[in-house]
Amino acid sequence: VQLQASGGGLVQSGGSLRLSCAASGLIFPSFHMGWFRQAPGKEREFVATISYGAGSTYYYADSVKGRFTISRDNAKATVYLQMNSLNPEDTAVYYCAAQRRRSVISAPALHGDEYDFWGQGTQVTVSS
């Protein structure tokens, strides 16, 4: 299984970025997909997650709600994170992760420990 994250970079405060995570080696529609981030000296934290299949269920961290949007394209086996109104506190390495659904009614997890596969991360730096 490979999760290849891309789209990070340097952006000014108030700007936007769109992260992509291309998955291979797994049955993508069967996995919940999540984004996490880790800033220097801090623990990894949850950012957003979207449910398997049509992605009808999604959750966001309070810190990004209203600014970030998670989406998925099963045909491309890719999950996206549209990030708007970025601020310096969003600076971190962003990781995508895949969680195998445990049942038909399972919901995506908010805790990284429940994810089965991780990508390599992409750096997002927001300058003030």
C-alpha positions in Angstrom: 0.0 0.0 0.0 1.2 3.5 -0.9 -0.2 6.9 0.0 1.5 9.7 -1.8 0.8 13.1 -0.5 1.5 16.2 -2.5 0.5 19.9 -2.8 2.3 21.4 0.2 4.4 24.5 0.0 4.9 28.0 1.2 2.0 30.4 1.3 1.2 33.7 2.9 -1.3 34.1 5.6 -4.8 34.2 4.2 -3.8 32.1 1.2 -5.0 28.7 0.0 -3.5 25.3 -0.8 -5.0 22.0 -2.0 -3.3 18.8 -0.8 -3.8 15.6 -2.6 -3.1 12.0 -1.5 -3.0 9.3 -4.2 -3.5 5.8 -2.9 -2.4 2.6 -4.5 -2.3 -1.1 -3.5 -5.7 -1.0 -1.7 -9.4 -1.0 -2.5 -9.7 2.7 -2.1 -13.5 2.9 -1.8 -13.4 0.5 1.1 -11.3 2.9 3.2 -12.0 5.9 5.3 -9.4 8.5 4.6 -8.0 11.1 7.0 -5.6 14.0 7.2 -3.4 14.6 10.2 -0.7 17.1 10.8 2.3 17.5 13.0 4.0 20.9 13.8 7.5 21.1 15.1 7.7 20.1 18.8 4.1 19.1 18.9 2.2 15.9 18.8 0.4 14.7 15.7 -3.2 16.0 15.5 -6.3 15.1 13.7 -7.4 17.5 10.9 -10.2 15.9 8.9 -11.6 12.6 7.8 -14.1 11.3 5.3 -16.0 8.1 5.2 -15.5 5.2 2.8 -17.5 4.9 -0.4 -19.3 8.1 -1.4 -17.8 10.0 1.5 -21.1 11.1 2.9 -19.7 11.4 6.5 -16.9 13.8 7.4 -15.4 15.4 10.5 -13.1 18.3 11.0 -11.0 19.5 13.9 -12.5 22.6 15.4 -9.4 24.6 14.5 -10.0 24.0 10.7 -13.8 23.9 10.6 -15.1 26.3 8.0 -11.7 26.8 6.4 -10.7 23.3 5.2 -12.7 20.9 3.1 -12.0 17.2 2.6 -13.2 15.3 -0.4 -12.4 12.1 -2.3 -12.5 10.8 -5.9 -12.8 7.1 -5.9 -12.1 6.8 -9.6 -8.7 8.4 -9.1 -8.2 6.8 -5.7 -7.3 10.2 -4.3 -8.3 12.2 -1.3 -8.0 16.0 -1.2 -7.8 18.7 1.5 -8.7 22.1 0.3 -7.2 24.6 2.8 -8.4 28.2 2.7 -7.7 31.2 5.0 -4.5 29.7 6.1 -2.7 31.1 9.1 0.8 30.5 10.6 -0.7 28.1 13.1 -1.5 25.7 10.2 2.2 25.3 9.5 3.0 21.6 9.8 3.7 18.4 8.0 0.4 17.0 6.7 -0.1 13.3 6.5 -2.8 11.3 4.8 -3.9 8.0 6.3 -6.2 5.2 5.4 -8.5 3.3 7.8 -10.0 0.0 6.7 -13.7 0.1 7.4 -14.6 -2.5 10.0 -18.2 -2.8 9.1 -20.8 -1.4 6.7 -21.9 1.1 9.4 -18.4 2.0 10.7 -17.6 5.7 10.9 -14.2 7.2 10.2 -11.9 7.6 13.2 -10.6 10.8 14.7 -7.6 9.1 16.3 -4.5 8.2 14.3 -4.0 4.9 16.1 -7.0 3.5 14.3 -5.6 4.1 10.9 -3.9 1.3 9.0 -1.7 3.0 6.5 0.1 6.3 6.4 1.6 8.5 3.7 5.0 10.2 3.9 3.7 13.7 4.6 3.9 17.0 2.8 5.2 20.3 4.3 2.8 23.3 4.6 4.4 26.5 5.7 2.3 29.6 6.2 4.1 32.9 6.6 2.7 35.9 8.5 
